[in-house]
Amino acid sequence: MRRRLRAGKIGAMGRRDAEGAGEAGDPRSKSLISKPVVSLALAMMASAFGFQMLLSVVPLYAAAVGGGTGGAGLATATFMLTTVLAQVAMPKLLGRFGYRRVLVAGLCFLGLPALLYPLAGGVAGVLAVTLLRGVGFGIITVGFAALIVELAPPERRGEALGLFGMAMTLPTIFSNPLGLWLVDASGYTTVFFLGGLLPLLALFALAGISTGSLEREDVGSAGFLEGLRRGPLLRLVLIFATVTSATGVVVTFLPLAVPASGLFSPASALLVFGLTSTFSRLWAGRFGDRRDPHLLLAPGLVATAGGMVALPQGGPPTLVGALLLGAGVGLLQNSTLILIMDRVADDERGLGSTLWNVSFDAGTGVGAFSFGFLVGVTGLPSAFYISALILLAAIALVFVDHRHKKPAPHHPAEY
């Protein structure tokens, strides 16, 4: 099925064709920076700032209003549950309504309900607001990732996905620790106001993307469950889910596991994690345009596991752990996204984005929810160690996937 914005094959074959063209001229000479791409990046950054500012604050708020550690984990899990449910519906929603209307709805769902947190009153109210925000986040994550692939030159999609990652994770460097700092300095209400306002500002950035780029477009007939039935896609989903379950543990329980202040505080560790993961993800995108991104999977898992072991130690090891975690997560975020997009047809970008984002957010929610109850039995440090063991076990999936890889796929059915 041809699409209105078809820019060429999105797969290993598409990258190889671009490399062949490079014999006559560098295929990367096409500029990645254009008005639509810049506008999209600004929209992504504004919405991500709002999301990241509340990422660790909402679990703390849930615990503070009477939920305890179980309530903190449940707040993150609730957000991710509705996020995943919204993401599963996105391939069909994009085809029916187009990018503009879907993204506008997503940004409103993410931003407006956050203003109601101060009125929540208890854990039930916090969870109700969080449910609505999860819908918005599910919409924008799939929509942004699919749209950046549409707008980028075919031979620079890996780098474009790196830019997508930078726009979505760069706010982690500032807004996640800033949110924790503002809670201490100004209280929860200020943080909730800022976290709700920023996604609404992203609506103005969407105006810089041409109408044609945001119009309704046809999508492939494959649904989310059919995508999971494809072995090559399922393996990548499972690999990435082990990583995101670990990050769910970190963002939810690091402030509780390391109740320190100053240089070795959770805020400092989250700052190091955000900085490292942002640039690691951008580098992985450039690597993926030139070499096989599959080579990054095993090293990324090892680095992430090492970070999980070091983080709960306190003091300098906490910052070393954040550095390792950021490097590993950045490698895996970009390499898995490139590989998933390589393994879907060019009319299934919404499906590819959905699979990756569901893996991201379902893993985060499962990690926060399951370990929220585990820590009551084993203690907080043990949750980090168990997560590290799961990451190392996932290396077996990497080798299985490598054995079943086929070069230059024309269509996922050939796997």
Secondary structure, 3 states (H helix, E strand, C coil): CCCCCCCCCCCHHHHHHHHHHCCCCCHHHCCCCCHHHHHHHHHHHHHHHHHHHHHCHHHHHHHHHHHHHHHHHHHHHHHHHHHHHHHHHHHHHHHHHHHHHHHHHHHHHHHHHHHHHHHCCCHHHHHHHHHHHHHHHHHHHHHHHHHHHHHCCHHHHHHHHHHHHHHHHHHHHHHHHHHHHHHHHHCHHHHHHHHHHHHHHHHHHHCCCCHHHHCCCCCCCCCHHHHHCCHHHHHHHHHHHHHHHHHHHHHHHHHHHCCCCHHHCHHHHHHHHHHHHHHHHHHHHHHHHHCCHHHHHHHHHHHHHHHHHHHHHCCHHHHHHHHHHHHHHHHHHHHHHHHHHHCCCCCCHHHHHHHHHHHHHHHHHHHHHHHHHHHHHHCHHHHHHHHHHHHHHCHHHHHHHHHCCCCCCCCHHHC
